[in-house]
Amino acid sequence: MRITSLNFAGNMWTAVLNARNSGYTEQALHYCHDSDFPRDWVRLKWEESYFITSVAGNDNCWGVVCSMMQRGRKYKQQSYIVASTFPSKWIAEKWNSDYYITAIATQGRFQMQWCVVMSRGAPFKDQCVELDFQYPSHSIHARWDENFMITAVACTQEQCAFVLSRGLSYGEEQRCTRTSHGPLHKIREDWNDSLYVTCLSHGRVS
């Protein structure tokens, strides 16, 4: 079993684990007890041929998953930024250098931080971000009509960012569930329809 998504909500950490086809051979999880992103630990893992594959934050700390990837699915290079506002300009510059967003998260309560991880060699050919102060239903459905899929999501108390990508490794159908309580019941219903969790986030649902 490998962690494919990490999230924090309701005073509880949630991890989605996949038993097959994750593409990860080894994993390491780091939990830090303050709001400083674990840069030294990430740098060490990069040197050991790991890449950041999931990140999550709560009111006062970060959780980061680094994975060693199967041959043929390994990223070529990776970069990340931690910023107090959504780093739109940095993302655009990275897109121009053939990087794509592969993980995104927020951390903090009163002083929010965004963490965006971008990787070169990700299985995407096009990508966009829908950043809004409410759930961008119309925009998401329009992107679905253009064969985009949601591949990452993160929210603050005021904003939500949906990352949508086009590539060769995602299926033909996707659903987005919003709920004011735990989504386990709905997830189980989707499992019965052969739909699997690709990302989770805690934040605004309106």
SVG drawing of the C-alpha trace seen along z (x, -y; Angstrom):
<svg xmlns="http://www.w3.org/2000/svg" viewBox="-23 -37 45 41">
<polyline fill="none" stroke="black" stroke-width="0.4" points="0.0,0.0 1.3,-3.4 0.1,-6.9 -1.4,-8.7 -3.0,-11.6 -2.6,-13.2 -5.0,-15.7 -5.8,-17.3 -9.4,-18.1 -11.3,-18.2 -8.3,-17.7 -7.5,-14.5 -5.0,-13.5 -6.4,-11.5 -4.2,-9.4 -5.5,-7.7 -3.5,-4.5 -3.5,-2.6 -2.7,1.1 -1.7,1.1 -0.7,-1.1 0.6,-3.9 3.9,-4.0 5.8,-4.3 8.3,-1.7 9.3,-3.3 8.0,-6.1 8.9,-8.3 6.6,-10.5 7.8,-13.5 5.7,-15.4 7.1,-18.6 5.8,-20.3 5.9,-23.9 5.0,-26.0 8.4,-25.9 8.4,-23.7 11.0,-20.8 13.4,-22.1 16.4,-20.2 14.5,-16.9 13.2,-17.4 16.7,-18.2 18.0,-15.0 15.3,-12.9 15.9,-14.5 19.5,-13.4 18.3,-9.8 16.2,-9.9 12.9,-10.5 10.3,-13.1 7.6,-15.0 4.3,-13.2 1.9,-14.6 1.8,-17.4 -0.7,-18.6 -0.9,-21.2 -3.0,-22.0 -3.1,-25.0 0.5,-24.8 2.5,-22.1 3.3,-20.3 3.1,-16.7 5.1,-15.7 5.3,-12.4 8.3,-11.7 8.3,-8.6 10.8,-6.7 9.1,-6.1 9.1,-3.2 11.4,-3.4 9.6,-5.1 7.3,-7.0 10.0,-9.0 10.0,-12.8 13.1,-14.3 13.3,-17.3 11.2,-19.0 10.8,-22.4 8.5,-23.9 7.5,-27.2 6.0,-28.2 4.3,-31.6 1.8,-33.7 -0.3,-34.3 -1.1,-32.0 2.1,-32.0 0.5,-32.5 3.5,-34.2 5.9,-31.5 3.6,-28.8 3.4,-30.4 7.2,-30.6 7.5,-27.0 4.9,-26.0 7.1,-27.7 10.0,-25.4 7.9,-22.2 7.0,-21.8 3.5,-20.8 1.9,-21.0 2.0,-17.6 1.1,-18.6 -0.5,-21.5 -1.5,-22.3 -2.2,-25.1 -1.0,-25.5 -1.9,-27.9 -5.0,-29.4 -4.4,-33.2 -1.2,-33.4 -1.9,-31.1 0.8,-29.6 0.5,-28.0 2.8,-25.2 3.0,-24.3 5.1,-21.5 5.9,-21.3 7.7,-18.5 9.3,-18.1 8.4,-14.8 4.9,-14.6 2.4,-12.7 0.6,-15.8 0.5,-17.8 -1.5,-20.7 -2.6,-22.3 -4.6,-25.1 -5.6,-26.4 -9.1,-27.6 -8.6,-29.9 -11.8,-31.3 -13.5,-32.5 -16.2,-29.9 -16.5,-26.5 -15.9,-27.1 -18.6,-24.7 -19.1,-26.2 -15.3,-26.5 -14.7,-22.8 -17.5,-21.5 -16.2,-23.5 -12.7,-22.1 -14.1,-18.6 -15.7,-19.2 -12.2,-20.0 -10.9,-16.7 -9.2,-18.1 -9.3,-16.3 -8.8,-17.6 -5.4,-16.4 -4.9,-18.5 -6.9,-20.8 -6.2,-23.0 -8.2,-25.5 -7.7,-28.3 -10.5,-29.7 -11.2,-32.2 -9.9,-30.7 -9.9,-27.3 -7.5,-26.3 -8.3,-23.4 -5.5,-22.2 -6.8,-20.6 -4.6,-18.7 -4.7,-16.9 -2.5,-13.8 -2.4,-10.2 -2.8,-8.6 -6.2,-9.6 -9.6,-8.0 -12.7,-9.1 -15.0,-10.0 -14.5,-12.1 -16.8,-13.3 -16.2,-16.1 -17.9,-15.7 -18.4,-18.5 -19.7,-17.8 -19.9,-19.5 -19.1,-16.1 -16.7,-13.2 -17.1,-11.9 -16.5,-8.2 -20.1,-7.2 -19.9,-8.9 -16.5,-7.5 -17.7,-4.0 -20.5,-4.6 -18.0,-5.8 -15.8,-2.7 -18.8,-0.6 -18.8,-2.5 -15.0,-1.9 -14.2,-5.5 -11.2,-6.1 -10.0,-9.0 -7.4,-11.2 -7.2,-14.1 -8.7,-15.5 -8.9,-18.9 -10.5,-20.6 -11.9,-24.1 -14.8,-26.0 -17.7,-24.0 -19.9,-26.9"/>
</svg>
